[in-house]
């Protein structure tokens, strides 16, 4: 599966070993503004640097330029976030999967904006937020996912109510149940099998998987 890994400007929420492993499994590496700082620390040269460059340090920007990294710069005042611009660029390159790394941090509004962008772009490719402890993905239709019994999952609609949601392989299963947007009863479920099924009819749900952990 052709995969693009996008390093955002959130906090470094995973070990170097984990980030290197994701890079090794990816075909294309994108640095979004200060996301380039993490790649420079790892000694990994991105294929693309994109953003308005309001948070990248001059030293890292010069490093990218010296390494002949393709650079796309936008004005600071614009209607799109840097993450949206990166996803638009990646969508032109025929990738099947996009992994968003270093995507968490102190700006909860940025995290919510990223979730909304995931909904927007999930029709173009599989898209996930990924860290050593957390995986966030979008389900449109039905999908079976790997799980570890005992770990915590949460499933929510993000937007309109979903008329029919089915959850299998969890402690609290659902079978063709309406899931309202404003009633988050999909929180803190527990996987009981090594594979789980999440199905959403006529809508999309977002899942949070706390990898290997019970919370």
N, C-alpha and C positions, 0 to 999 in steps of 0.2 A: 504494500500500500504506500503510494507516494505521500510523504509526510513533510510538512513544514513545521519547524519549531520557532516560536516567536517569543523572544525575551522582552517582557514588559518592564516598566520602571517601578514596580512594587518592591517589596522587601525580598531579600534572599531567603526563601523559605525551605530550601533543600540543600543537601550536602553537595560538595563538588562531585563526588562519585555519582550521585543520582543524576545531576545535570549533564555530566559527561556521557552517561549511558543514553540519555534521551537524545543528545546531539548525535551520537554514533548511529542511532536508529533512524535519524532524519535525513532527508535529501536536500533540505534548504533551510538555512538559518537566518532569521531576521532579528535585528536589534531595533527596538522601538525607543528612540531617544536615549534616556539614561540606562535602559536595558543593556546597552553596549558596555557599561561598566562591569557587569558580571562576566560577560564574554572576555573582556580584556583580562580580568583576574584569572580566568581559566586558561588564557592563552589560545582561545578559539576565535578565529577570524570569521565574522558573519559574512553571508553572501549579500546582505542588504542592510543598510542603515536608513531609517525613515523617521520623520517627525518634524517638529518645529525647533528642536534642539534647545529648548529652554532649560533643560535639566542635565544634559550631558556636560561633563567637564571639558574644557578646552584641550586638556591633555589626551583624553580618550577620543575626542573628535579628531585630533591630529593623528592619533594612532590609527584610526580607521582610514583616514586619508592616505597615510603612509603605506598601508597594507592594500591600497587600491580597492577598497570596499565600495561597491556601488552605493551612492548616496542620493536620497530624494528628500529635499528640504521644503517645508511648507511654512507659510507665515504663522506667527503666533495667534493672531486673531482669525479664527476660522469656525465653521459650523461643525466640523468633525473632530473627534478626539484623534490623537495619534494612533491609538489602537484600531479605530475604525479605518483609518487610512491604510494601515498595514494590512488589515484583512481584505480591503478592496484590492490592494496590489497583489496579494497572494491569490485571490479568487481569479485573477487573470492568468494564472500559471498552471492550472489543471492539477491541483493537489487534491487528494482524496481525504486527507486527514490533517488537521491543524491542532497543534498542542501549544497552549498558552502557559508559559513558565514565568516565575517571579511575578505572579499576578495578584498576590494578596498584599496587604499592608495596612497602614493607618488610615487611608482614605477610603472609607466604606462607600462613599458616593462613586468613586472610580470603580470599585468592585461591582456595584450594582449596574453601572453603565456597561461594564464588560459582560455581565450576564445578559443584558438586553441585546448586546451585539451578537452574543452567541445564538440567541433566538433568531436574529436577523439572518445570520450567515449559515445556520444549520441546514438550510435547504441546498447549499452549494457544496458542503463537505462536512464530514464528521469533525466536530470541534469540542475540545475539552480544556478546562483549566486543570493543570497537573502540578502536584508537588509531592514531596516524599510522604506527606501525611494525608493529603486530600486530593480527591478527583471529583471534578464537577463536569457533568455532561448534559446533553439535551436528548430527549427521546421524542421522536415524532413517528408514531405507529407502535410497533412492538419490537423489543430487543431483549436478547438473553445476554447477560453479562457475567464475567467471572467475579466470584466473591470468596471471602474467607468466613466460615461460620463464626459468629460472635461479634463481627464488626458492625459498626453503626452506619446506617444509611438514612437519608431523608429524601423525600420526593414531594415536589410542589409544582402546581401550575404557576406560570409567571405571566399573568395577564388575565385572560378570560377563564371562566370555569371550564373544566374538562368533563363532558357528559359521561364518559366511561373510562375508568382507570382500573387496571388489573395488576396486582402484585403477587408474585409467586416466589417461593423459596425464602420467605421472610417469617419472622415470628408472628407478625400481624399482617395477614394476607387480605387482599381485596379482590373481589370478583365483580367486575362490571359495576363499579360504584362511582357516582358523581363526586368530583373533587372540586369544591368551590375555591376561588382564589383567596377569599378572605378568611377561610377556616383551615389553618395549617395542621390538619390531623395526620399528615404524612411525615411528621418529624420524628426522629429518633427511633426508627425501626431497627430490627436486628436481623442480619442474615443468618439463616439456619442451614443453608446448603452451599455447595461450592459454585453453584450457578443460580442466578436469580433472573426472573422475568419481570420486565416493566413494560406495560402496554398502555398507551394513551390514544383514545379514539377521538378524532376531530379536534386535535389540538396538540400542544407540546407541553411536556413537563421537564423540569430540571431536577437532576438527582445530585446529591452530595454523598460521596462515599469516603468515610474516614478510614483509610486503608489499614486493615489489620487490627483495628482498635474498637473496643466497646467503650462508649462515652456515657 
